[in-house]
Structure formats: C-alpha cells, structure tokens
Amino acid sequence: MAASAKQPITSLGGAGAAEVDVDALRDDLERAARDAGLANARIAGLAKLGGGASKQLWAFDLEVPGASSRPLVLRRNPPGAGQSGQALGSVAAEAQLIRLAGDAGVPVPGIAFVVPAGSPVGDGYAMDRLAGETLGPRVVRLLELAEARAGMARRCGEVLARLHAVPAPDLPELEVRSAGAALAGLERRYRDTGQPRPVFEYALRWLKERLPDRGDLRLLHGDFRTGNLLVGPEGIRAVLDWELAHVGAPASDLAWLCVPSWRFQRPDLPVGGFGEREDLIAGYEEAGGTAVDRDELYAWEVFQTMNWGTMCAGAARAFMDGARSVEGAVIARRASETEFDLMRMLAPGHPAWQEAAG
C-alpha cells in the first residue's frame, strides 16, 4: 500500500456538471454488466440521482433472464474526469473495500458488479439500491427515526470497531497516513488554497504541539459521518461513500463523526447530531476497538474540523479557477463556518462566548 499517482484533481461539488448522453450510457453500462459476467443483462430505468459531491450516481434496474429485477446504483467517475486529491486513486477499489467491510459485519450495500477497466462507462461499480434516509437534517429530526437515533452513537462505535479490525488489503490505491503525514498533508492543502486564514494558522500551530503520532494505523472509512449513513427506523442500514478510505489513526475516524458541521443544527449532540461521545466510545471499545484516549480524540476533532474547512476552501479555489457548479459554491462558503467552530474549540472558556449567549 502506498500513495499512487493521482488523476487530475477536481473539486467537491463537481460531480454532476457535465452533460450526459443517457442512451449511450445505458448501452455502455449494459455491455459493462455483461463483460463483468452477467450474461444477457439488460438495463432499465436509468436515471441520474442527486447528491454525490465528487462522483456521479445513477439509479437503474438490472434485468437478467430467469431472475427478479434488481434495483441498483451506479457510482462512477466518467472517463477523463478529475479526482479529489484525498480520494482513492480508483472508484473500483472502493468495491473491494466494501466487500471486505461487509465480510467483517459492517453494514454495506451489496456489490453487483465492477465496471471493467477501459469501459466507456468510466471507473465505477454497481451496488444495491437500498431504502432509507441519508440527508443529515432529516436523519437528526424525523420522528420516525427517533428510536434509531437513540442507539446510533453506540452503534457507530461498534461499526467502526469492526472496520478497524479488518486487515488492510494490499491495494496500490490505499494510502497510508501517519498522524504526522496527515498533518503535513493538511497544511499543504491549506497553503494550496491561497487563502491565508489566521484561525487556520493558529489551529495548525496547536495541532503541531498536541496531535499524537502513536503509530497504531488501521483501515479507516475516512468519511464516516451523518450524510454517509443510510438510516431506517431500526438504525444504520448501510455505510456509504468509501472514496476517502485509507490507513491511518483510528481516532481520526471517530473524530470525523464529531465535526460540528455534521450536527445539522443539533450542537448539543456532538456525535453526528444524534448522540454523545461517551456512547460512541463505549460502543467502540465494547466491540473490540482499542481504548480511546479522550485528549487524542479531541485533537483529531480539531484536525478534522480544519480538514473540512480546508476542503471547503479548496472548493472555493477551484470555483474561482473555473470549476463552476452550484454545489461547489455552496460547499465553498462553509470554510468560514469552520473558522468559527475552531475558535469555539480552541478557546472554549473565552468570555466572548458567555457574552454572546447572554
């Protein structure tokens, strides 16, 4: 496992900008399914889905003689499209990780087939289309999901413990990042935005003094948060969007779920807007995860908050450089939101917060 040569970098929010010939894509996808071993496969009802900040998502029904129609979703990077700088070098590699995670008890969608290399469809795979809710504001507020939310923080800990116990596969696309390498990469990406931000400068200095580099590296999801969890009334049905998977510090996966931006107007519930840290940690440790150091977890929360802010600032840079999309612009504006979050995290006892509340 090592860092591989990356494709040209694209921005968050740029997944759906290009026009697509739907009939041609349907024909190409049909051939891809057959080339992947599904003889006489037919594709019906192909339609583009919303969402997918960096990859295209297409719903369709797979029809094979002698079998029931199977509702699927194609996740793909079209030929010639750019690749997010933090993503796996291949969308198809996600499918292998999803299968490994599923074998370990992580709830994931089933993989129907992987698009063969060189297909006009691009780099991608087809997975089961499951029912459930993914939109963060709805996950944290819908009455019918109240029971699911009650146990979801603990369940998230259990799921991450199962994933972190999976031996990392020897994939050239799977990057290994120690804490030091992750911090160096964060600073580099921040500098590349060309937007000096005093709060980010202070956060970097704080992290250099406090982020531990323990050397215990595990297979991580990399984007485990509200919005990438498919939820039903009974709880988490599937973990989605594996493009940021890598090998790194386990606490960073736990911390990403606690970033303020993923609480969706529920700042009182630090775990994804639906739960408490102690429940997340209890679920993680009881399911076999290594003991969680609270100070390390907090340091990674600071890291991940700046990480998200840097991703937003990168979207702003790409937008100004010509990668224009509504989604990209919406994401870009959130960089300033993370500056506020970092100030609250790095100076929690400052009297300004009490004055503002009063």
C-alpha positions as CSV (number, residue, x, y, z in Angstrom):
1,M,0.0,0.0,0.0
2,A,1.3,3.4,-0.9
3,A,0.4,6.7,-2.4
4,S,-0.3,6.2,-6.1
5,A,-0.1,8.6,-9.0
6,K,-3.3,10.7,-8.8
7,Q,-5.6,11.7,-11.6
8,P,-6.1,15.4,-12.2
9,I,-7.7,16.9,-9.1
10,T,-11.3,18.1,-9.2
11,S,-13.3,20.0,-6.7
12,L,-16.0,18.9,-4.3
13,G,-19.4,19.6,-5.8
14,G,-18.3,19.0,-9.4
15,A,-19.8,15.5,-9.9
16,G,-22.8,16.4,-12.0
17,A,-21.7,19.4,-14.0
18,A,-21.2,17.7,-17.5
19,E,-24.0,16.8,-19.9
20,V,-24.5,13.1,-20.3
21,D,-26.0,11.1,-23.2
22,V,-28.3,8.8,-21.2
23,D,-29.0,6.4,-24.0
24,A,-25.3,5.9,-24.7
25,L,-24.5,5.5,-21.1
26,R,-27.3,2.8,-20.8
27,D,-25.8,0.9,-23.7
28,D,-22.3,1.1,-22.3
29,L,-23.5,0.1,-18.9
30,E,-25.3,-2.9,-20.3
31,R,-22.1,-4.0,-22.1
32,A,-20.1,-3.4,-18.9
33,A,-22.5,-5.7,-16.9
34,R,-22.2,-8.4,-19.5
35,D,-18.4,-8.1,-19.6
36,A,-18.4,-8.4,-15.8
37,G,-20.0,-11.8,-16.1
38,L,-23.8,-11.0,-16.1
39,A,-24.8,-12.7,-19.4
40,N,-27.8,-11.2,-21.2
41,A,-28.1,-8.4,-18.7
42,R,-30.4,-5.6,-19.6
43,I,-30.5,-2.1,-18.1
44,A,-33.9,-0.4,-17.5
45,G,-34.9,2.9,-15.9
46,L,-31.5,4.6,-15.9
47,A,-31.8,8.0,-14.2
48,K,-29.3,10.4,-12.6
49,L,-29.5,10.8,-8.8
50,G,-28.8,14.0,-6.9
51,G,-26.1,14.1,-4.2
52,G,-22.6,12.7,-4.8
53,A,-20.4,15.7,-4.3
54,S,-17.5,14.2,-6.2
55,K,-18.9,11.2,-8.1
56,Q,-21.9,10.6,-10.3
57,L,-24.7,8.4,-9.0
58,W,-27.2,6.7,-11.4
59,A,-30.2,4.6,-10.4
60,F,-31.2,1.7,-12.7
61,D,-32.8,-1.8,-12.6
62,L,-30.7,-4.8,-13.7
63,E,-32.7,-7.4,-15.5
64,V,-31.3,-10.8,-16.1
65,P,-33.3,-13.7,-17.6
66,G,-34.7,-16.0,-15.0
67,A,-34.1,-13.6,-12.1
68,S,-36.1,-10.8,-10.5
69,S,-35.2,-7.3,-11.4
70,R,-32.5,-5.9,-9.1
71,P,-32.6,-2.2,-8.2
72,L,-29.0,-0.8,-8.3
73,V,-27.0,2.4,-8.2
74,L,-24.0,3.1,-10.4
75,R,-21.3,5.0,-8.7
76,R,-18.8,6.3,-11.2
77,N,-16.1,8.7,-12.3
78,P,-16.6,9.3,-16.0
79,P,-13.6,8.9,-18.4
80,G,-11.3,11.9,-18.2
81,A,-12.9,13.3,-15.0
82,G,-10.7,14.6,-12.3
83,Q,-10.2,13.0,-8.9
84,S,-10.3,14.5,-5.5
85,G,-6.8,14.9,-4.0
86,Q,-7.6,12.9,-0.9
87,A,-9.6,10.1,-2.7
88,L,-8.6,6.6,-3.5
89,G,-7.0,6.5,-6.9
90,S,-9.8,4.3,-8.3
91,V,-13.5,4.2,-7.7
92,A,-13.4,0.4,-8.5
93,A,-11.1,0.0,-5.5
94,E,-14.0,1.1,-3.2
95,A,-15.9,-2.0,-4.2
96,Q,-13.2,-4.3,-2.9
97,L,-13.1,-2.4,0.4
98,I,-16.9,-2.5,0.7
99,R,-16.8,-6.3,0.2
100,L,-14.1,-6.7,2.9
101,A,-16.0,-4.5,5.3
102,G,-19.2,-6.4,4.7
103,D,-17.5,-9.7,5.4
104,A,-16.4,-8.2,8.8
105,G,-20.0,-7.3,9.7
106,V,-20.1,-3.6,8.6
107,P,-23.5,-2.8,7.1
108,V,-22.8,-2.0,3.4
109,P,-24.7,-2.3,0.1
110,G,-24.1,-5.4,-1.9
111,I,-21.8,-5.1,-4.9
112,A,-23.5,-6.3,-8.1
113,F,-20.5,-5.8,-10.4
114,V,-17.5,-3.7,-11.0
115,V,-17.2,-1.8,-14.3
116,P,-14.4,-3.5,-16.3
117,A,-11.3,-1.4,-16.9
118,G,-11.4,0.6,-20.1
119,S,-15.2,0.7,-20.3
120,P,-16.7,3.9,-21.8
121,V,-18.8,4.0,-18.5
122,G,-15.6,5.0,-16.7
123,D,-14.3,3.9,-13.3
124,G,-17.0,2.6,-11.1
125,Y,-19.2,-0.1,-9.7
126,A,-22.9,-1.0,-9.3
127,M,-24.3,-1.6,-5.8
128,D,-27.7,-2.4,-4.3
129,R,-30.2,0.5,-4.2
130,L,-31.4,0.4,-0.6
131,A,-34.3,2.3,1.0
132,G,-33.5,4.7,3.8
133,E,-32.6,8.3,4.8
134,T,-29.2,9.9,4.3
135,L,-29.9,13.6,4.4
136,G,-28.4,14.9,7.6
137,P,-31.1,17.4,8.6
138,R,-33.7,14.7,8.2
139,V,-31.7,12.0,10.0
140,V,-31.4,14.1,13.1
141,R,-35.0,15.3,13.1
142,L,-37.5,12.9,11.6
143,L,-39.9,11.5,14.2
144,E,-39.8,8.0,12.6
145,L,-36.1,7.8,13.2
146,A,-36.2,8.8,16.9
147,E,-35.7,5.2,18.0
148,A,-32.8,4.7,15.6
149,R,-31.1,7.9,16.9
150,A,-31.4,6.7,20.5
151,G,-28.8,4.0,19.9
152,M,-27.0,5.2,16.9
153,A,-23.9,6.7,18.6
154,R,-23.1,3.4,20.2
155,R,-23.9,1.5,17.0
156,C,-21.5,3.8,15.1
157,G,-18.8,2.9,17.6
158,E,-19.4,-0.8,17.0
159,V,-19.3,-0.4,13.3
160,L,-16.0,1.5,13.3
161,A,-14.5,-1.1,15.7
162,R,-15.4,-3.9,13.2
163,L,-14.0,-1.9,10.3
164,H,-10.8,-1.1,12.2
165,A,-10.2,-4.8,12.9
166,V,-10.1,-5.6,9.1
167,P,-6.6,-6.2,7.9
168,A,-5.8,-3.5,5.3
169,P,-5.6,-5.1,1.8
170,D,-2.5,-4.6,-0.3
171,L,-4.0,-2.1,-2.7
172,P,-1.8,0.4,-4.5
173,E,-4.7,2.9,-4.3
174,L,-4.9,2.7,-0.5
175,E,-2.8,5.4,1.0
176,V,-1.0,5.0,4.4
177,R,-1.0,8.2,6.5
178,S,0.6,8.5,9.9
179,A,-0.6,11.4,12.1
180,G,2.5,13.4,11.0
181,A,1.9,12.7,7.4
182,A,-1.8,13.6,7.7
183,L,-0.9,16.9,9.4
184,A,1.7,17.7,6.8
185,G,-0.8,17.0,4.1
186,L,-3.4,19.2,5.7
187,E,-1.0,22.1,5.9
188,R,0.0,21.6,2.3
189,R,-3.6,21.6,1.1
190,Y,-4.4,24.6,3.2
191,R,-1.4,26.5,1.7
192,D,-2.5,25.5,-1.8
193,T,-5.9,27.2,-1.4
194,G,-4.0,30.5,-1.5
195,Q,-6.4,31.9,1.2
196,P,-4.5,32.9,4.4
197,R,-6.8,32.4,7.5
198,P,-5.5,33.4,10.9
199,V,-7.7,30.8,12.7
200,F,-6.3,28.0,10.5
201,E,-2.8,29.2,11.2
202,Y,-3.4,29.0,14.9
203,A,-5.1,25.6,14.6
204,L,-2.0,24.3,12.7
205,R,0.3,25.5,15.5
206,W,-2.0,24.0,18.1
207,L,-2.1,20.7,16.3
208,K,1.7,20.5,15.8
209,E,2.0,20.7,19.6
210,R,-0.8,18.3,20.5
211,L,-1.7,15.8,17.8
212,P,-0.1,12.4,18.9
213,D,1.6,10.1,16.4
214,R,1.1,6.7,18.1
215,G,1.9,4.6,15.1
216,D,-1.2,2.3,15.5
217,L,-2.6,2.5,12.0
218,R,-5.8,0.8,10.8
219,L,-8.1,0.6,7.8
220,L,-10.3,3.7,8.0
221,H,-13.5,4.7,6.2
222,G,-12.3,8.3,6.1
223,D,-15.7,9.9,5.7
224,F,-17.8,8.2,8.4
225,R,-20.4,10.8,9.3
226,T,-24.1,11.8,9.2
227,G,-24.9,12.1,5.5
228,N,-22.9,8.9,4.6
229,L,-25.0,6.7,6.8
230,L,-28.2,5.2,5.3
231,V,-30.7,5.1,8.2
232,G,-34.0,3.4,8.7
233,P,-36.3,3.2,11.8
234,E,-34.3,0.3,13.1
235,G,-30.9,2.0,12.7
236,I,-28.0,2.1,10.3
237,R,-28.7,0.1,7.2
238,A,-25.5,0.9,5.2
239,V,-22.3,2.9,5.3
240,L,-21.8,4.7,2.0
241,D,-19.2,6.7,0.1
242,W,-15.9,4.9,0.7
243,E,-13.8,7.1,-1.6
244,L,-11.7,8.6,1.3
245,A,-10.7,5.2,2.8
246,H,-7.1,5.0,3.8
247,V,-4.9,3.5,6.5
248,G,-4.5,5.9,9.5
249,A,-5.1,6.6,13.1
250,P,-8.3,5.1,14.4
251,A,-9.2,8.1,16.4
252,S,-9.4,10.2,13.3
253,D,-12.4,8.1,12.1
254,L,-14.2,8.6,15.4
255,A,-13.4,12.3,15.3
256,W,-14.7,13.0,11.8
257,L,-18.2,11.9,13.0
258,C,-17.9,14.6,15.8
259,V,-17.1,17.6,13.5
260,P,-19.6,20.4,14.2
261,S,-20.6,20.7,10.6
262,W,-22.2,17.2,10.7
263,R,-24.5,18.0,13.6
264,F,-27.1,19.8,11.4
265,Q,-28.4,22.3,13.9
266,R,-28.0,20.0,16.9
267,P,-24.8,21.3,18.5
268,D,-25.9,19.8,21.8
269,L,-25.3,16.3,20.4
270,P,-21.7,16.1,19.3
271,V,-21.8,12.7,17.6
272,G,-23.4,13.4,14.3
273,G,-26.2,15.5,15.8
274,F,-27.8,12.4,17.3
275,G,-25.6,11.2,20.2
276,E,-23.0,11.6,22.9
277,R,-19.2,10.9,22.7
278,E,-19.3,8.6,25.7
279,D,-21.8,6.3,23.9
280,L,-19.7,6.4,20.7
281,I,-16.6,5.4,22.7
282,A,-18.4,2.8,24.7
283,G,-19.7,1.1,21.6
284,Y,-16.2,1.2,20.0
285,E,-14.4,-0.3,23.0
286,E,-17.0,-2.9,23.8
287,A,-16.9,-4.1,20.2
288,G,-13.1,-4.7,20.4
289,G,-11.8,-1.2,19.4
290,T,-8.6,-0.1,21.1
291,A,-9.0,2.1,24.2
292,V,-9.8,5.7,23.2
293,D,-7.7,8.5,24.7
294,R,-10.1,11.5,25.1
295,D,-7.3,14.1,24.6
296,E,-6.3,12.3,21.4
297,L,-9.8,12.2,20.2
298,Y,-10.2,15.9,20.9
299,A,-7.0,16.7,19.0
300,W,-8.3,14.8,16.0
301,E,-11.6,16.7,16.2
302,V,-9.7,19.9,15.8
303,F,-7.7,18.4,12.9
304,Q,-10.9,17.1,11.2
305,T,-12.7,20.4,11.7
306,M,-9.8,22.2,10.0
307,N,-9.7,19.4,7.4
308,W,-13.3,20.1,6.4
309,G,-12.6,23.8,6.4
310,T,-9.7,23.3,4.1
311,M,-11.7,21.1,1.8
312,C,-14.3,23.9,1.6
313,A,-11.6,26.5,0.9
314,G,-10.2,24.2,-1.8
315,A,-13.7,24.1,-3.4
316,A,-13.6,27.9,-3.3
317,R,-10.2,27.9,-5.0
318,A,-11.5,25.5,-7.7
319,F,-14.6,27.6,-8.2
320,M,-12.5,30.8,-8.8
321,D,-10.3,28.8,-11.1
322,G,-13.2,27.9,-13.3
323,A,-14.7,24.6,-11.9
324,R,-18.1,26.2,-11.6
325,S,-21.1,24.4,-10.0
326,V,-23.8,25.4,-7.6
327,E,-22.8,22.5,-5.2
328,G,-19.2,23.7,-5.3
329,A,-20.2,27.3,-4.4
330,V,-22.4,26.1,-1.5
331,I,-19.6,24.0,-0.1
332,A,-17.0,26.8,-0.6
333,R,-18.9,29.2,1.7
334,R,-18.7,26.8,4.6
335,A,-15.0,27.5,5.1
336,S,-15.8,30.5,7.3
337,E,-18.2,28.3,9.4
338,T,-15.4,26.0,10.3
339,E,-13.3,29.0,11.4
340,F,-16.0,29.8,14.0
341,D,-16.1,26.2,15.1
342,L,-12.3,26.1,15.6
343,M,-12.4,29.3,17.7
344,R,-15.0,27.6,19.9
345,M,-12.9,24.5,20.2
346,L,-9.5,26.2,20.8
347,A,-10.7,28.8,23.2
348,P,-13.8,27.2,24.9
349,G,-13.6,29.3,28.0
350,H,-13.3,32.7,26.4
351,P,-15.7,35.2,28.0
352,A,-16.9,36.2,24.5
353,W,-19.0,33.1,24.3
354,Q,-20.8,33.9,27.5
355,E,-21.3,37.5,26.4
356,A,-22.8,36.3,23.1
357,A,-25.1,33.8,24.9
358,G,-26.2,36.5,27.4
